[in-house]
Amino acid sequence: MQAAVIFTSDSSHWLASRLREGYQHVFCVVPSVNADNISVLVDLSTVGIDVRAISGTPEEAAATYRIYGYEALLVPYRPAERGRTTAVMNNCVGLTKQVIGFRSWALTPWQLRQALLKETNTCAST
């Protein structure tokens, strides 16, 4: 199974201006365990965690976000590897890593992108 990880510059976080342009925020879309052709969008915003069901697969969601100009990577979805870690920050990167089951020292969306590209040996898809 795959998850879609979407990078955006849509952030109202007070540190967003210090982050790399186009990589100020990240969220993910993962497959639903309850229904085929339904996915779950998980996004940490300044007002809380947004979790909602969307129609289609993570692959279809990635294609749609790319049409709108976002960078969307398809990465392995490994929920079994979500274990407890000592270095998960309470930010969009930490939440995304926990949801998709990815372990790295990435703290910013750009660092997460680089770690995912290295780990999955894929090319960026914009």
C-alpha angles and dihedrals in degrees: 000000000000136000128206117230113197124198121201144166089225101115134128092188113131091237095050093099090060094053128087113281111262092018104073095113139025135190136166144226117210133183118266116244091208105052141024117242092019124107135187121234114208117190130165110213133174090267099047144287116324111208118173140156116244130185119253136031127296087255090057091046091052091051091050094049090049089055088058092051101260123132110244123183124195109219136169113280107223110172092163089065095058093107124148115291133185097220107056114124122206094247138098091277094051092048093048092049091050094048097049094039097243123148121203142123091250113138102171131048091249092052090048091051091051092047092049092049091050095045096046097036090225134138121245114266114208 
